[in-house]
Amino acid sequence: MTEDRATRIGARIDRLPVSRLAVRARLLIGAVTFFDGFDQLLIAYALPALRGQYRLDTATTTFTITVGSVGMLVGALLTGRLADRFGRVPVVAHCLLLYSLSSLLAAFAPNIEWLQAARFLQGIGIGGEVLVAATYISEIIGARTRGRFVLVYELAFVAGLAAAALVSAWVVPSFGWRALFGVGAVPVFLVLGLRRIPESPRWLAARGRFDEAEAVLGRFESAARDQFGPLPEIAPPPPVTTTGETGARELFRGPYLRRTIVVSVLWFVAFLVNYGLTSWLPTIYTSVYHLDVHTSLLYSVLTTVAGLVGCVVIAVTVDRFGRRAGLVTGLLGTVVVLGAAALTAPATAPGVLLFVSTAAIFVFAVNLALNLYGPELYPTRARAAGASIGGVFARLGVIAGPIVTGALVGTGGGIAAVFGVLAVASALGCGTVALFGVETARRPLEVLSP
């Protein structure tokens, strides 16, 4: 009976058009995620100035990049299960507080060790927020438009990355790296707005809080009725057979084991490639190609803007062509571009910019699509925990990417070797999703993941 009530609530959500209430929730959660993206890459744009001020060697530079990624790994491990137990919105709010206040600590860092500690704490908030927020957004919208709705929201994260590059290109040369981290503390004021966001009705139902789920769902239905008139009939809930398991352990058994393996490989590969390319770029431009800091940051802006183009394309096509097709296309495109870059070995900064920016179109799109695809593969009772598994492997990729790039550049392998290794990793991800991935487009969450 409990499962029937939860399934019926899902069916009521699936029939709803996209109301202003749903859009407002997406915009506010999107603002939080925008600053998540903004804060995440600040260290890459501050590094050229930090290396000069603190005379950082390659090992210390790599650690300064990756310590935040270790924090993101911890955040991904912790927040999934917390969000499944205590709710999506409260966990997002606490992650926001953590990453904002940690950015303020970084701005006042008296030495590099203080800055590294602040980045670790900030990483916990960043790594947890983006996964839980994506889970929440996927749960408040119906199957027919879920892909576009979620990925338009996810564009906020990529816009945050682009804004970080743009702001850094102006702030760092003019005001220094401390001002950059000061800007990263601004989103702390958004926590007040989060108190007005309704909790996920699907999560409330999964926790047995049906009266609250009905009340919240009633708000969404009233908003849709006021905006669009009479609502469509509720489709009969499909028959659903659960696995009989509860908790995170069911994600490693039965039909979910294969999904967990696929998602883990995809997250690791996609973020290994992304951060292997982007985290070192400003430093490589200044140290290898001898560009000034302002020009190197402008080059990084162009790469991020190119990645944003790829994200827009997949956001508007993912419901029509499906998740697997989008992921395969993005990874295959990355293989082709990076493979060509490895073979041609560009010797100039503009040449590197051309290949990296072209690859960013594909790999940013893959990263974006995974924030949609991962939560769709798991049941509501463990959806955030499932997403956090992918998030853990994503953070392992974020950690490994800069280490791989730093090692290859530092030992004389050069940028061509970096391109070659990342092309092979992309090929592994492409084969995994092509052979073993499950298509989730336009299918109710309760049917996909009973």
C-alpha positions in Angstrom: 0.0 0.0 0.0 2.8 2.4 0.9 4.5 1.6 -2.4 1.3 2.2 -4.3 0.9 5.7 -2.7 4.4 6.6 -3.5 4.0 5.4 -7.1 0.7 7.4 -7.5 2.5 10.6 -6.3 5.1 10.0 -8.9 2.4 9.6 -11.6 0.8 12.9 -10.5 4.1 14.7 -10.8 4.7 13.1 -14.3 1.5 14.6 -15.7 2.2 18.2 -14.6 3.3 20.9 -17.1 6.2 23.0 -16.1 4.7 25.6 -13.8 6.1 28.9 -12.5 6.6 27.3 -9.1 8.8 24.6 -10.6 10.7 27.2 -12.5 11.2 29.3 -9.4 12.6 26.3 -7.5 14.9 25.6 -10.5 16.1 29.2 -10.6 16.9 29.4 -6.8 18.6 26.0 -6.7 20.3 27.0 -10.0 21.7 30.2 -8.3 23.2 28.0 -5.6 24.7 25.7 -8.2 26.0 28.7 -10.3 28.1 29.7 -7.3 29.1 26.1 -6.8 30.6 26.1 -10.3 32.1 29.6 -9.7 33.9 28.6 -6.5 35.1 25.2 -7.8 37.6 26.5 -10.3 38.8 29.6 -8.6 42.0 27.9 -7.5 43.0 27.3 -11.2 42.7 31.0 -12.0 44.5 32.1 -8.7 47.4 29.7 -9.2 49.6 31.8 -11.6 49.6 34.6 -8.9 50.0 32.1 -6.0 53.0 30.4 -7.7 54.8 33.7 -8.0 53.9 34.8 -4.4 54.7 31.6 -2.6 57.3 30.2 -5.1 55.4 26.9 -5.4 57.1 23.9 -7.0 55.2 21.4 -9.2 54.4 19.1 -6.3 53.0 21.9 -4.1 51.0 23.3 -7.0 49.5 19.9 -7.7 48.5 19.5 -4.1 47.0 22.9 -3.9 44.8 22.0 -6.9 43.8 18.5 -5.6 43.2 19.2 -1.9 39.9 20.9 -2.8 39.1 17.8 -4.9 39.7 15.6 -1.9 37.2 17.7 0.0 34.7 17.2 -2.9 35.3 13.5 -2.6 34.4 13.6 1.2 31.4 15.8 0.4 30.1 13.3 -2.2 30.6 10.4 0.3 28.7 12.2 3.1 25.9 14.1 1.5 24.1 11.5 -0.5 23.1 9.4 2.5 22.4 12.6 4.5 20.0 13.8 1.8 18.2 10.5 1.6 17.7 10.7 5.4 17.1 14.4 6.1 15.9 15.8 2.8 17.2 17.4 -0.3 16.8 21.1 0.5 18.3 21.2 4.0 21.5 19.5 2.8 21.8 21.9 -0.2 21.5 24.8 2.3 24.2 23.5 4.6 26.5 22.8 1.7 26.0 26.4 0.5 27.0 27.7 3.9 30.1 25.6 4.0 31.5 26.4 0.6 30.7 30.2 0.9 32.2 30.7 4.3 35.3 28.6 3.3 35.8 30.9 0.4 36.0 33.8 2.9 38.5 31.9 4.9 40.6 31.4 1.8 40.5 35.1 1.1 42.2 35.9 4.4 44.7 33.0 4.3 48.0 34.1 5.8 49.9 31.3 4.1 49.6 28.6 1.5 48.8 25.9 4.2 45.8 28.0 5.4 44.6 28.4 1.9 44.9 24.6 1.3 42.8 23.9 4.4 40.2 26.4 3.4 40.0 24.8 -0.1 39.5 21.3 1.5 36.5 22.6 3.6 35.1 24.4 0.5 35.4 21.2 -1.5 33.2 19.3 0.9 30.4 21.8 0.3 30.9 22.0 -3.4 31.1 18.2 -3.9 27.9 17.6 -1.9 25.7 20.5 -3.2 25.9 19.7 -6.9 24.8 16.1 -6.5 22.0 16.6 -4.1 20.7 19.6 -6.1 20.6 17.6 -9.3 18.7 14.9 -7.5 16.1 17.4 -6.2 15.5 19.0 -9.6 15.0 15.6 -11.3 12.4 14.6 -8.7 10.1 17.6 -9.1 9.4 17.3 -12.8 7.7 14.8 -15.1 9.2 12.3 -17.4 8.4 14.0 -20.7 10.4 17.1 -20.1 12.7 15.9 -17.3 15.9 15.9 -19.5 15.6 19.5 -20.8 14.3 20.8 -17.4 17.2 19.3 -15.5 19.9 20.2 -18.0 18.7 23.8 -18.4 19.1 24.0 -14.6 22.6 22.3 -14.9 23.7 25.1 -17.3 23.9 27.3 -14.1 26.9 25.2 -13.0 28.7 25.7 -16.4 27.7 29.4 -16.4 29.4 29.6 -12.9 32.6 28.1 -14.4 32.5 30.6 -17.2 31.8 33.5 -14.8 34.8 32.4 -12.7 37.0 32.6 -15.7 35.6 36.0 -16.7 35.8 37.5 -13.2 39.3 36.1 -12.7 40.6 37.7 -15.9 39.6 41.1 -14.5 40.0 40.7 -10.7 43.3 38.8 -10.4 45.4 41.2 -12.4 43.7 44.3 -10.9 43.0 43.4 -7.3 44.8 40.1 -6.6 43.8 36.6 -5.8 42.3 37.4 -2.3 39.6 39.5 -3.9 38.7 36.6 -6.1 38.0 34.3 -3.1 36.1 37.2 -1.5 33.7 37.2 -4.4 33.3 33.5 -3.9 31.7 34.1 -0.5 28.8 36.2 -1.9 26.3 33.3 -2.2 26.0 32.9 1.6 23.0 35.2 1.3 21.1 32.7 -0.8 20.5 30.5 2.2 17.5 32.7 3.2 15.8 32.1 -0.1 16.3 28.3 0.2 13.9 28.3 3.1 11.0 29.1 0.7 11.8 26.1 -1.6 9.3 23.1 -1.2 10.9 19.7 -0.4 10.7 17.0 -3.0 7.3 15.2 -2.8 8.9 12.0 -4.1 11.4 12.1 -1.2 8.7 12.8 1.4 6.6 9.9 0.0 9.7 7.6 0.1 10.1 8.4 3.8 6.5 7.6 4.5 5.5 11.3 5.1 2.5 11.1 2.8 0.5 14.0 4.3 3.5 16.4 3.7 4.0 14.9 0.3 0.4 15.5 -0.6 0.5 19.1 0.7 3.7 20.0 -1.3 2.4 18.2 -4.4 -0.9 20.2 -4.0 1.2 23.4 -4.3 2.7 22.2 -7.6 -0.7 21.2 -8.9 -2.4 24.4 -7.9 0.4 26.4 -9.6 0.1 24.4 -12.8 -3.7 24.7 -12.7 -3.7 28.4 -12.2 -1.2 28.8 -15.1 -2.5 26.2 -17.6 -6.1 25.5 -16.6 -7.4 21.9 -16.1 -4.7 19.4 -15.6 -4.4 16.2 -17.6 -5.8 13.0 -16.2 -3.5 11.0 -13.9 -2.2 8.0 -15.9 -2.7 4.7 -14.1 0.4 4.0 -12.1 2.5 1.2 -13.7 3.0 -2.0 -11.8 6.2 -1.7 -9.8 8.2 -4.5 -8.2 10.8 -3.4 -5.7 14.1 -5.3 -5.1 13.2 -5.8 -1.4 16.4 -4.2 -0.4 16.7 -0.8 1.4 19.7 1.4 2.0 22.9 2.0 0.0 23.7 -1.8 -0.2 21.0 -2.4 -2.8 22.9 -0.2 -5.2 25.5 -2.9 -5.4 23.1 -5.8 -5.9 20.6 -7.0 -8.5 19.8 -4.7 -11.4 21.5 -1.7 -9.8 25.0 -3.2 -9.7 25.5 -2.9 -13.4 24.2 0.7 -13.4 26.6 1.5 -10.5 29.6 0.2 -12.4 28.6 2.1 -15.6 28.0 5.4 -13.8 31.2 5.0 -11.8 33.3 4.5 -15.0 31.6 7.4 -16.8 31.9 9.9 -13.9 35.6 9.0 -13.4 36.5 9.3 -17.1 34.5 12.5 -17.7 36.0 14.4 -14.8 39.5 13.0 -15.3 39.4 14.4 -18.8 37.7 17.7 -17.9 40.0 18.6 -15.0 43.1 17.1 -16.7 42.5 19.7 -19.4 41.3 22.7 -17.5 42.9 22.8 -14.0 46.5 23.3 -15.3 45.7 25.4 -18.3 46.4 28.9 -16.9 49.6 27.7 -15.4 50.7 25.9 -18.6 50.1 29.0 -20.7 52.2 31.1 -18.4 55.0 28.6 -17.6 55.4 26.6 -20.8 54.2 29.2 -23.4 55.3 32.3 -21.5 52.0 34.1 -21.8 51.2 36.9 -19.3 48.6 36.1 -16.6 45.9 38.3 -18.2 46.3 36.5 -21.6 46.4 33.1 -20.1 43.1 33.8 -18.2 41.5 35.1 -21.3 42.4 31.9 -23.1 40.8 29.9 -20.3 37.7 32.0 -20.7 37.5 31.0 -24.4 37.7 27.3 -23.5 35.0 27.6 -20.9 32.7 29.5 -23.3 33.3 26.7 -25.9 32.3 24.2 -23.3 29.1 26.2 -22.5 28.1 25.9 -26.2 28.3 22.1 -26.0 26.2 22.2 -22.8 23.5 24.2 -24.5 23.4 21.8 -27.4 22.9 18.7 -25.2 20.4 20.5 -23.0 18.0 21.1 -25.9 18.5 17.7 -27.6 18.7 15.2 -24.7 15.0 14.5 -24.5 14.7 14.0 -28.3 17.8 11.8 -28.9 18.2 10.2 -25.5 20.9 10.1 -22.8 23.0 7.2 -24.2 23.2 8.9 -27.7 24.3 12.2 -26.1 26.9 10.5 -23.9 28.3 8.4 -26.7 28.5 11.3 -29.1 30.2 13.5 -26.5 32.8 10.9 -25.6 33.5 9.9 -29.2 33.9 13.6 -30.2 36.4 13.9 -27.3 38.4 10.9 -28.5 38.6 12.3 -32.0 39.7 15.8 -31.0 42.2 14.7 -28.3 43.6 11.9 -30.5 44.2 14.5 -33.3 45.9 16.8 -30.8 48.2 14.0 -29.5 49.2 13.2 -33.1 49.8 16.8 -34.2 51.4 17.9 -30.9 50.7 21.7 -31.1 53.7 23.8 -30.4 52.0 27.1 -29.8 49.6 28.4 -27.2 46.9 29.2 -29.9 47.2 25.6 -31.1 46.7 24.3 -27.7 43.7 26.7 -27.2 42.1 25.4 -30.5 42.3 21.7 -29.5 41.3 22.2 -25.9 38.4 24.5 -26.7 37.1 22.1 -29.3 37.4 19.1 -26.9 35.6 21.2 -24.2 32.5 21.4 -26.4 32.2 17.6 -26.1 33.5 16.9 -22.6 31.5 19.7 -20.9 28.4 18.3 -22.5 29.2 14.8 -21.1 29.8 16.2 -17.6 26.5 18.0 -17.8 24.5 15.0 -19.0 25.9 12.8 -16.2 24.2 15.1 -13.6 20.9 14.1 -15.2 21.7 10.5 -16.0 23.1 9.4 -12.7 20.1 10.2 -10.4 17.6 8.7 -13.0 19.2 5.2 -12.5 18.3 4.8 -8.8 15.1 4.6 -6.7 13.9 7.6 -4.7 14.7 6.0 -1.3 18.4 5.8 -2.3 18.6 8.2 -5.3 21.0 10.7 -3.6 23.2 7.9 -2.3 23.3 6.5 -5.8 24.2 9.9 -7.2 26.9 10.2 -4.6 28.6 7.0 -5.7 29.0 8.6 -9.1 30.1 11.8 -7.4 32.8 9.9 -5.5 34.2 8.6 -8.8 33.9 12.0 -10.3 36.0 13.5 -7.5 38.5 10.7 -8.0 38.7 11.8 -11.6 39.0 15.4 -10.5 41.9 14.4 -8.2 43.6 12.2 -10.8 43.3 14.6 -13.8 45.5 17.4 -12.4 48.0 14.7 -11.1 48.2 13.1 -14.5 48.7 16.4 -16.3 51.2 17.7 -13.8 53.2 14.5 -13.9 53.3 14.4 -17.7 54.2 18.0 -18.0 56.7 18.0 -15.1 58.6 14.9 -16.4 58.9 16.2 -20.0 56.1 14.2 -21.6 54.6 17.4 -22.8 51.1 18.5 -23.7 50.9 15.9 -26.6 51.3 13.1 -24.0 48.5 14.7 -21.9 46.2 14.7 -24.9 47.0 11.1 -25.7 46.3 9.7 -22.2 43.0 11.7 -22.0 41.9 10.4 -25.4 42.4 6.8 -24.3 40.4 7.5 -21.1 37.6 9.0 -23.2 37.5 5.9 -25.4 37.1 3.7 -22.3 34.1 5.7 -21.2 32.5 5.7 -24.7 32.7 1.9 -24.9 31.2 1.5 -21.5 28.1 3.5 -22.1 27.6 2.2 -25.6 27.7 -1.4 -24.5 26.2 -1.4 -21.1 24.3 1.9 -20.6 20.5 2.0 -19.9 18.4 4.5 -21.8 16.3 6.6 -19.4 14.7 9.3 -21.6 11.0 10.0 -21.3 10.5 7.1 -18.8 8.9 7.6 -15.3 11.4 7.4 -12.4 9.3 4.8 -10.6 9.5 2.5 -13.7 13.2 3.1 -14.3 14.1 2.4 -10.7 11.5 0.5 -8.7 
